[in-house]
Amino acid sequence: MKLVAMLLLLAAGAGSAAGQSATDIAARASRTYRSFGSIRASFHQVIEDRMIGTQESRGELVQSGTAHLAMRFSDPKGDMIVLDGTYLWLYTPSTTPGQVIRMPIPSDPVYGPNVLARILDKTTDRYQIEWLGADSVENRTVDVLEFIPTSDDPLFSRAVISFDRQTLVPRRLELDERSGVRRTLTLSRVRTNATVSRSEFVFEVPNGVRVVDR
C-alpha cells in the first residue's frame, strides 16, 4: 500500500514539474523554429466540421521563413497553397476548378499554412500555456502543449501543439477555429535546414485558369 501511495506521489510530482516547464518548452520551441532555414515534411490534415463532416488530405509541405511556403497535395491531387514572398495563392481544382485565389501576404504571419509561425511568435506574451502530457507521434516522444490566446483572437480559440522532445520540431497541430472547425495537421518525415530552391515557391497559373484577387 505504501508503494502504491509513493508511486502516486511521484506521478503527481512529475506532472506538476512538467506543467511548470510548459512556458520554457514553448520558448525553446519558438527559438528553435525560428532558427530553421527550411522545413520539409509530409503532412496529413484532418478537418472536422459539424456541417460537412470530416475531410482528410495529404501531401508535402516546404517552408523557408514566414513568407515562403508551399503545400502541394497528393490527395486531393493537384490542390496547392503557395506563399511566394509577395502573394498567397490558393488553388483547389478539387472543389473550385478554373480559378485560383491570389491575395497579398499581410505583415502578420498568414493564418492557415503559416499558423505555426503565428503561434510561435512571442508565445509567453500572447498565450496561456499548459503542458497536457507526453505522447507519441510517428514513434517519436512529444510534449503536448495547449495554447489559449490571452486576448480575443479572430482565428482560433485554442491550439494544441505536440513538440518532438529531442528536436523541438512541431509534429502535430490541433486547432479549434472560431468557425467551429477543428483542424489537425500531423507532420512526418520532417527534415530541417535542407537545401530548398526558390522555384519551389513559384506558382505558375495553369492555362485557362482565372486569377481572382482578394
Phi and psi in degrees as a GROMACS rama.xvg file:
@    title "Ramachandran Plot"
@    xaxis  label "Phi"
@    yaxis  label "Psi"
@TYPE xy
-62.7452  -38.6653  LYS-2
-63.0674  -43.4468  LEU-3
-60.7225  -46.2431  VAL-4
-61.2183  -40.4575  ALA-5
-64.9948  -42.1518  MET-6
-63.2457  -39.4993  LEU-7
-64.2228  -40.1728  LEU-8
-66.087  -41.1244  LEU-9
-63.9173  -41.4925  LEU-10
-64.4089  -42.0132  ALA-11
-64.5226  -39.7829  ALA-12
-64.4219  -40.7936  GLY-13
-63.7923  -41.5778  ALA-14
-63.8874  -41.5248  GLY-15
-64.4047  -43.0385  SER-16
-63.5369  -41.7783  ALA-17
-64.5826  -38.9871  ALA-18
-63.3753  -37.8793  GLY-19
-69.1954  -25.241  GLN-20
-93.1155  8.17578  SER-21
-59.3778  -44.6053  ALA-22
-66.7879  -33.2956  THR-23
-66.2414  -42.7652  ASP-24
-61.604  -44.4789  ILE-25
-63.1983  -42.538  ALA-26
-65.0852  -43.2526  ALA-27
-66.9738  -39.2846  ARG-28
-64.5209  -38.4074  ALA-29
-62.9892  -46.8284  SER-30
-63.278  -41.0264  ARG-31
-64.8054  -44.3941  THR-32
-60.476  -43.3255  TYR-33
-69.8819  -21.3093  ARG-34
-81.4156  -14.7009  SER-35
-69.9895  130.444  PHE-36
-72.6598  -30.8469  GLY-37
-161.082  159.363  SER-38
-135.243  132.815  ILE-39
-130.301  132.809  ARG-40
-159.326  156.546  ALA-41
-84.7264  146.952  SER-42
-131.036  152.362  PHE-43
-129.128  118.743  HIS-44
-113.866  134.939  GLN-45
-124.166  125.216  VAL-46
-114.981  120.754  ILE-47
-108.101  117.237  GLU-48
-130.387  121.779  ASP-49
-65.9117  -17.292  ARG-50
-84.3501  -40.0014  MET-51
-115.911  -0.637989  ILE-52
92.2082  -154.734  GLY-53
-107.835  133.437  THR-54
-123.963  138.334  GLN-55
-120.311  147.978  GLU-56
-148.093  159.623  SER-57
-142.062  160.484  ARG-58
169.291  -157.53  GLY-59
-123.743  141.091  GLU-60
-117.357  135.445  LEU-61
-131.474  131.262  VAL-62
-135.183  140.607  GLN-63
-138.587  106.226  SER-64
71.3137  -163.522  GLY-65
-96.8239  -10.2534  THR-66
-112.492  1.08858  ALA-67
-129.474  114.454  HIS-68
-154.581  143.952  LEU-69
-136.961  127.322  ALA-70
-116.464  108.975  MET-71
-109.608  122.068  ARG-72
-90.6257  134.24  PHE-73
-92.1748  -21.0668  SER-74
-149.332  106.311  ASP-75
-74.416  131.728  PRO-76
-63.6412  133.176  LYS-77
98.9228  -20.5855  GLY-78
-69.4997  148.072  ASP-79
-159.327  153.515  MET-80
-127.104  125.054  ILE-81
-131.977  129.171  VAL-82
-107.663  115.779  LEU-83
-99.8824  11.0177  ASP-84
100.784  -23.5434  GLY-85
-121.689  -43.604  THR-86
-124.368  155.628  TYR-87
-102.772  125.044  LEU-88
-108.301  126.54  TRP-89
-118.916  107.777  LEU-90
-121.297  112.376  TYR-91
-131.038  74.6436  THR-92
-62.3266  -16.2829  PRO-93
-68.6606  -26.5687  SER-94
-120.547  -34.4183  THR-95
-132.535  74.2978  THR-96
-66.8069  150.927  PRO-97
89.3017  2.85718  GLY-98
-148.637  154.899  GLN-99
-133.094  136.314  VAL-100
-91.7792  131.538  ILE-101
-122.321  131.02  ARG-102
-143.441  146.506  MET-103
-63.7157  148.533  PRO-104
-81.4926  118.799  ILE-105
-70.1942  165.668  PRO-106
-66.931  -32.149  SER-107
-75.2005  143.028  ASP-108
-49.8663  138.679  PRO-109
-72.9502  131.669  VAL-110
-72.0968  146.033  TYR-111
106.104  -106.993  GLY-112
-64.6874  -26.6928  PRO-113
-111.137  29.6036  ASN-114
-64.848  -31.0199  VAL-115
-62.5512  -41.628  LEU-116
-62.0056  -35.5166  ALA-117
-66.7423  -47.1449  ARG-118
-69.2279  -41.3901  ILE-119
-85.9564  33.8252  LEU-120
-118.76  112.864  ASP-121
54.3444  50.7091  LYS-122
-57.4635  -46.3391  THR-123
-71.6185  -20.4297  THR-124
-84.4481  -26.9255  ASP-125
-110.517  -8.91943  ARG-126
-138.391  151.01  TYR-127
-88.7707  123.359  GLN-128
-116.918  134.452  ILE-129
-136.305  139.191  GLU-130
-82.6294  120.982  TRP-131
-94.4731  -12.5747  LEU-132
135.567  -177.462  GLY-133
-101.195  151.521  ALA-134
-150.221  -174.397  ASP-135
-132.979  130.776  SER-136
-127.866  120.527  VAL-137
52.9596  43.6172  GLU-138
64.642  20.9093  ASN-139
-115.245  134.911  ARG-140
-72.9025  132.034  THR-141
-128.82  151.758  VAL-142
-98.9105  127.53  ASP-143
-99.6373  118.897  VAL-144
-117.29  139.264  LEU-145
-102.437  134.17  GLU-146
-118.487  117.305  PHE-147
-112.587  120.489  ILE-148
-58.0444  136.731  PRO-149
-84.0284  -9.79932  THR-150
-130.694  166.458  SER-151
-61.8731  117.717  ASP-152
-104.15  122.723  ASP-153
-70.3551  -7.45865  PRO-154
-102.853  -45.9866  LEU-155
-149.128  155.786  PHE-156
-101.089  -18.3611  SER-157
-161.168  139.126  ARG-158
-132.933  140.751  ALA-159
-124.963  121.468  VAL-160
-119.512  133.595  ILE-161
-102.55  116.903  SER-162
-103.263  132.366  PHE-163
-55.9288  124.925  ASP-164
-63.7883  -32.0079  ARG-165
-86.4963  -43.5988  GLN-166
-103.065  -13.788  THR-167
65.9474  13.1094  LEU-168
-71.9055  132.916  VAL-169
-63.8921  128.251  PRO-170
-109.715  -26.4036  ARG-171
-149.908  139.087  ARG-172
-126.664  125.464  LEU-173
-115.548  126.925  GLU-174
-126.883  124.745  LEU-175
-96.4971  103.975  ASP-176
-81.4594  155.338  GLU-177
-62.3608  -23.8674  ARG-178
-74.3643  -7.79191  SER-179
98.5163  -2.82392  GLY-180
-84.4849  139.733  VAL-181
-108.256  126.255  ARG-182
-118.073  129.001  ARG-183
-123.476  124.325  THR-184
-120.098  117.988  LEU-185
-111.35  130.076  THR-186
-105.167  137.847  LEU-187
-134.499  164.378  SER-188
49.7862  47.633  ARG-189
-75.9207  128.748  VAL-190
-127.232  129.75  ARG-191
-113.086  149.736  THR-192
60.9392  26.498  ASN-193
-80.1493  156.43  ALA-194
-66.8899  127.661  THR-195
-126.112  128.476  VAL-196
-81.7797  142.026  SER-197
-62.5868  -21.3235  ARG-198
-64.4013  -20.5737  SER-199
-70.5065  -16.0444  GLU-200
-108.512  20.6912  PHE-201
-102.481  127.828  VAL-202
-105.382  121.128  PHE-203
-101.644  120.258  GLU-204
-67.4723  121.132  VAL-205
-64.0517  151.968  PRO-206
-57.116  133.904  ASN-207
83.1049  1.18187  GLY-208
-96.7572  130.562  VAL-209
-87.4008  135.838  ARG-210
-90.7472  122.916  VAL-211
-109.145  114.824  VAL-212
-86.8068  137.887  ASP-213
